[in-house]
Amino acid sequence: MGILTWIIVGLLAGAIAKALHPGKDPGGFIITILIGIAGAVVGGWISSMFGFGTVDGFNIGSLFIAILGAVLLLFIYRKFSTRA
């Protein structure tokens, strides 16, 4: 998958993850995009470990895996980030 596709899938996954897991985030829009891109990578890695498939293109299955990874990373990010 090309870098542009990762960015697009990550953007969509980050936005959907933010909608599914609303609340105040220590980061802004850029952090949400980065969490979405990282979520696509982590979701693809975890799902391939369990034999469910990978994030291999711009399709519904890949987007679903990326969203699950982004929700997981957003949850972890909120738990470990500190806000004054």
C-alpha positions in Angstrom: 0.0 0.0 0.0 1.3 3.4 -0.9 2.0 6.2 1.6 -0.9 8.3 0.3 -3.3 5.4 0.8 -2.0 4.9 4.4 -2.5 8.6 5.0 -6.1 8.5 3.6 -7.0 5.4 5.5 -5.4 6.8 8.6 -7.3 10.1 8.3 -10.6 8.2 7.9 -9.8 5.8 10.7 -8.7 8.6 13.0 -11.8 10.6 12.4 -14.1 7.7 12.8 -12.2 6.5 16.0 -12.6 10.1 17.4 -16.3 9.9 16.7 -16.6 6.5 18.3 -14.5 7.5 21.3 -15.4 11.1 21.9 -14.0 13.3 24.6 -11.2 15.7 25.2 -7.8 14.8 23.7 -4.5 16.2 24.7 -3.6 16.5 21.0 -5.4 18.1 18.1 -6.3 17.2 14.6 -2.8 16.3 13.6 -2.4 13.9 16.5 -5.7 12.3 15.5 -4.4 11.7 12.0 -1.1 10.2 13.3 -3.0 8.0 15.7 -5.2 6.9 12.8 -2.2 6.0 10.6 -0.5 4.2 13.5 -3.8 2.5 14.2 -3.9 1.2 10.7 -0.4 -0.3 11.2 -1.2 -1.7 14.6 -4.6 -3.0 13.6 -3.1 -4.7 10.5 -0.3 -6.2 12.6 -2.6 -7.5 15.3 -5.2 -8.9 12.8 -2.5 -10.6 10.8 -1.1 -12.2 13.9 -4.6 -13.7 14.6 -5.1 -14.6 10.9 -8.0 -12.2 10.3 -6.3 -10.3 7.4 -4.2 -7.2 7.0 -4.6 -3.6 5.9 -3.7 -4.1 2.3 -5.6 -1.5 0.3 -8.5 0.9 0.4 -11.4 -1.4 1.1 -14.0 -1.9 3.8 -12.1 -4.7 5.6 -8.9 -2.7 5.8 -10.8 0.4 7.0 -12.5 -1.6 9.7 -9.2 -3.0 10.9 -7.6 0.4 10.8 -10.5 1.9 12.8 -10.2 -0.8 15.5 -6.5 -0.1 15.7 -7.1 3.6 15.9 -9.7 3.2 18.7 -7.3 1.1 20.6 -4.4 3.5 20.2 -6.7 6.5 21.0 -7.8 4.8 24.2 -4.1 4.0 25.2 -3.1 7.6 24.3 -5.7 9.1 26.5 -4.8 6.8 29.4 -1.1 7.6 29.3 -1.1 11.3 28.3 -1.1 13.9 31.1 -3.1 17.0 30.9 -2.5 19.9 33.3 
